[in-house]
């Protein structure tokens, strides 16, 4: 607890007040903590493309919606920083902060702690997603933020969403653990490799196809699922599928090879559901239009087998989305902020024989990435090639494809460029409901695996923070520009217009500092530029900026 007289009455903050409407409020009241609440001073916050989705959708965003489960409405009414629906919010979720005041009943945190914020409150449910810091709870594009212990403690595990961070690390490298953790999550998340025990199973057998291998797959699940079986001629199958509930099944096993049927079945998958295509050697003969957006946002999955056994389709699912020895990797959109992180992670892999091709249409951004990542790649024995496909077409097949641009046809192309065992990481947020034609004959033949993840878990953040603390990973390599509050709106515009190769870090305590790309920092702050490391942001450069830019 601290003396309330030390808490300022007002602060500078960026507020989102409606769709596309951002305001720099220089007199936003600072909210002192109640008995179960804490107040933290924001040290730094990274700007994210996800902030733009909130900017455009505002109250229509699934994470701006009201909380419907996980906490009582009476508790939410006690939290002034809970701002669902049309209430103005403060964006910004890539944050590190210092706790400066706590309520009398706060049990898990104390004044003086320096913490990294895990923004995704997964135990608090909205109608279509989760509660989140920087969405329906005010975020970090302000000097001070109020948080409630009943929100930031995971009810299921007892873990806090505020993770202790070392004093010796720069604020920027801690804040950037959050986006890096999203990248880590996409490689590390475990994939379900069988029927969900006790789940809901739909079995569809098309004309001329028998149901085989199902008993083996169900037995492996442990707890038997609730089964619905559909079979018959084409008309009977179509009619039966049409009346089934959308999102009603955790697993769908389709014995058949009709592309139109696949396009009706993926709608029936629940979040995290798997559609297993058991062709028995039959050919689809034409691409199927499938919802590639839900692969990312709904975590639906597609597997398949040329055999007649359902069990074989599940057997070929990889355990995770991690790289493998000798993978030839393609990263599409490699020179953007998140693409750079994927390239650097791949360049630092301990897998043997990995080669990486990164593509982007911006030569300046490619050159910036090359300067950061090439030395890391050589150190780890990774062959790294960065290419502008307008100037040098990319050819050949790939074992691993990471799609960093939210463009559905890129998924179509990834399957076309696949070979046996190709993994397709749909990292970009292609909107759910977006369909793309996919060659399922090639997909099944090559045993491809499309997957997508959104956000990160506390464990992912701890993994990345540990790598940063131990010197295994330099998240500062992602910084491309710095700003105070005066430049925050310009920073968001730069993210939207993709005019910067890396991340923008905002220091809310620097009121009047505009947006300054690192490439131009020597002009304004030569003493800061002198403390860069071959052009990369450093803790020393940050300290100098905080001293000279106030």
Helices and strands as residue ranges (DSSP letters): G 4-6, E 10-18, E 21-29, E 37-46, H 49-57, G 58-60, H 73-77, E 94-102, E 114-117, E 120-125, E 130-132, E 144-148, H 149-152, E 162-164, H 171-175, H 177-188, E 200-205, H 214-221, E 226-231, H 234-242, E 249-255, H 259-265, G 266-268, E 269-278, E 288-291, H 293-297, E 301-305, H 310-315, E 328-332, H 337-347, E 355-359, H 363-379, E 383-387, E 398-403, H 409-416, E 418-426, E 435-438, H 440-445, E 449-451, H 458-469, G 475-478, E 479-483, G 485-487, H 488-497, E 503-506, E 516-517, G 518-520, H 521-524, H 526-529, H 539-548
